[in-house]
Amino acid sequence: MKHLLPLLIAGGLLVWVFLDIENESKTSSSKNVLCSQCELDKANRFTLDIVNVSPFEFEKIDGVWWMKSPIFDMASPSRIYELEKYLRSSTIIEKIEKPQEGQFSGVLARIGWNGTWSLKIGGEFAMDGNLFAQTSEGNAYVIDGMWNDVFLTDPLAWIDDFVFANLVDRINGIRLRWAGNQFSLQKQDSQWFLKPQVPAELSQVKKYLLGMSDFRARNLRQGDISEKSSVFMEVTLASGQSIQFRGQVVGKEVYIHRSDRNVIFVVDLAEFEKMMWQEDYFKISEGEAGP
């Protein structure tokens, strides 16, 4: 027992030292970032106002981030997480104890985060291409000038360009018909069927769903799709919602409109044709015949 007490004291001291070092490390790290609390998972909205560009507004709806203005459409996760990374990474080069008025005579960009925090980036450049920044708390800094790589001015650059984004994991049914290619799949519990009592080859279904997950536009356009377009696919979700996809061939490209989105997806015709499967590809006896 006489040896146990010193061991307990020593162990307690080690734990205290470890926690103190860890806390000091976190504190030191947070001092070098613009916004340690700027986490998309905990936020509901943010704004981005870039000089000479209409303000961008983003809002989380049912767990999914959407751009609300100037285009109402699903936001690109990679793009907005790049902004979060910028705000939460070590972008501060130097703190300015006494900011000068001229450093913020012209504002290049403003960010508003969840209605509780804001940042403005000054129009005057610091040395070596770095920039001045000031937070809503009044703190001023010299920051890394890489903002040009983060604050893209084209609103379409902030839109999710995956054709089937946020759908694949929720699909209960797929109907496709295009230029002689057609099939119909329906999910019941965990099994996929081509027709009632006719199960589909699960490995082929998974392969097709994976292709849907990776199907990405080469670029996006605004505006309406031509009246000459036709519905080539209808997807039914577990919630019962039905989403239609219209397509129009334009040269070596296909313009696709998704009924719950506001942009036009422009995809390569060759990539589009890879998605045009036939019913035989899903039959168990001929499952290996799929592309």
Buried (B, 14 or more C-beta within 10 A) or exposed (E): EEEEEEEEEEEEEEEEEEEEEEEEEEEEEEEBBBBBBBEBEEBEBBBBBBEEBEEBBBBBEEEEBBBBEEBBBBBBBEBBBEBBEBBBBEBBBEEBEEBEEEBBEEBBBBBBBBEEBBBBBBBEBBEEEBBBBBBBEEBBBBBBBBBEEBBBBEBBEBBBBBBBBBBBEEBBBBBBBBEEBBBBBBBEEEEBBBEEEEBBBBEBBEBBBEBBBEBBBEEBEEEEBEEEBEBBBBBBBEEEEEBBBBBBEEEEBBBBBBEEBBBBBBBEEEBBEEBBBBBEBBBEEBBEEBE
